[in-house]
Amino acid sequence: MLKKIFIGLAVVLIAIQFVKPEKNLSDDNTYAITTKYDMPEDVKKTFEVACNDCHSNKTVYPWYSNIQPIAWFLDHHVVDGKKHFNISTFTKLPVAVQNHKLEETIEMVKEKEMPLESYTYFGLHKEANLTDAQREAIVSWASAQMDSLKAHYPADSLKMKPRPKPAK
């Protein structure tokens, strides 16, 4: 009986290797954050090694991303990461949303909620373990961008509009 379970499990593991999620490789940067916001080289480099894989339209996939179910797990992280903050489509967003996303970036980096711990487990992506100096550089950069928005746009245009309450 135990032998049949192991054989069945092996068959399932082999079969799922042929069901792969679409890779995030478009690399379309038409609306990238850097098209509107100046980014110092040190911050740009930090974004490249610690943020872009989950928060841009071009993911650099590790070798293990071809193994199921790991590929599904990684795909979920990339899709979710891009939903919250996509560096490649940032300037398509309304200015109030851009301002809010910069504010969230500051919060997430300060609170050490980004990058996710799961991204650096087992020594993977060790370059994404941000130093205090890297965190401070990102926070300073994002704060400066918010200050620039405040200087160029009316205050009410930088506030997120409250969402209407759903009807019951």
Secondary structure, DSSP 4 states (H G I P E B T S, - for coil): -HHHHHHHHHHHHHHGGG--PPP-B----TT-GGGTS---HHHHHHHHHHTHHHHSSB----GGGGSTTHHHHHHHHHHHHHHH--GGGGGGS-HHHHHHHHHHHHHHHHTT-SS-HHHHGGGTTGGGS--HHHHHHHHHHHHHHHHHHHHHS-GGGGSPPPPPPPP-
